[in-house]
Amino acid sequence: MFRAISKITIASSLVCGALSAPVSAAPPDDCQRAVDDVSASGRAIYDTAFEAQIMQYLNAANTQLSQKQNAQAMIELKTYEQELTAGIKAGKVAEKDGAGLKERLDRAMKCVSSLK
């Protein structure tokens, strides 16, 4: 029994290590696609007024990425994250939908932060 527990512990440690490993540098196009994924997913969720308010940050992030201004793109993504969190708290976005968007946003932010 101890052996089985040890194997499970080792396996879970390996999985956690793999998930927490630093992201290797991604091509800028991959990061733009990740931001586009957040954008497309969000459009299906937001109401029109909230969409107009929040999408400007994703559009600006993509523009900054195309101009190779990665730090500014990250600022736009963080602002989007703050607005999304406020929208969830205000009931403009369902918590479940918001959680899915935050996962996509996290992937996009990790991608952008990996750019040199």
N, C-alpha and C positions, 0 to 999 in steps of 0.2 A: 504494500500500500504506500509506504514511504517513497518507493521508487516511482510510482505513478504520479504522486504529488510533485516530486522533483522534476519529472518530465514536463508536467503542466506548468510549473513555475518557470522553468527554463524557456519553454515555448512562449509563454506570455511575456517574458522579459525580452525575447528576441523581437516579438511583434511590436512591443512598446518602443524598443530601440529603433526599429525600422520606421515607425510612424513619426518619431521625434527627430529623425536624422535631418540635417540641413538640406534644403532643396538646392539642387544644382542649378546653375544658371540656365534659364530658359531663353529661347529666342523671343525677341520683342513681339513677333507675330502671335506666338502662343499666348502671351499676356494680353494682347488685344482681343484674342478670341475668348479668353477667360472673362474679360470685362464685358464683352458682347453677350456671353452666356448669362451673366448677372442681369444685364439689360433686358434680354429677351424673356428671361424668367420673370422679371419684375413686371414687365408690361402686361403679362397675363394676370397679375395679381392686383395691381394698383387701380384705384379709381382715377378718373381723368385728371382731377384737380391735383391729387397727390403725385401723379406721374409727372405733370408739368413742373412741380416743385422739386422733385428729387432727381429726375433723369439728367438734369444739367450737369451734375457731378460726374456721372459715368461718361457722358459725352466729352466733358473737359478732360477726364482721365485718358480717354482714348486719343484725344488730340495731343495731349502732352506726351503720350507714349510714341506717337508717330513722329514727334519732334525730338525724341530721345531725351526728354526732360522727366526722367523717372522719379526724382524726388517730388516734383510738383504733381505728377500723376498719383503718387502715394498720398499726398495731402488731399487730393480730390476724393480718393477712395475712402479715406478716413472720415471726411466730411459726409460722404454718402452714408457711411456706416452710422454716424451720429444721427443723421436725419431718419434713417431706417429705424433705428432704435426708438426715436421719438415717435415715429409713425406707428410702431407696434404698441407703444405705451398709450397712444391716443386712440387706438382701435381702428386706425386707417388700414392696417395690415394685420391679418390674423397671425397669432403667435406661431402656428405650425408653418404657415407660408413664410413668415419672417425668418424662422430657423433655417429653412431650406435656402433662402436667399443669403443668409449670413454664411452658410457653408460655402456656397459658390463664391461669395465675396472674399472669404478667407483664402480660398485657392487663388483667386486673382491677386490678392495682396501679397501672398507668398511668392507668386510668380514675379510680380513687379519688384519686390524687395531683393530677388535673386539677380536682377539685371545689374550689370556693371556699367 
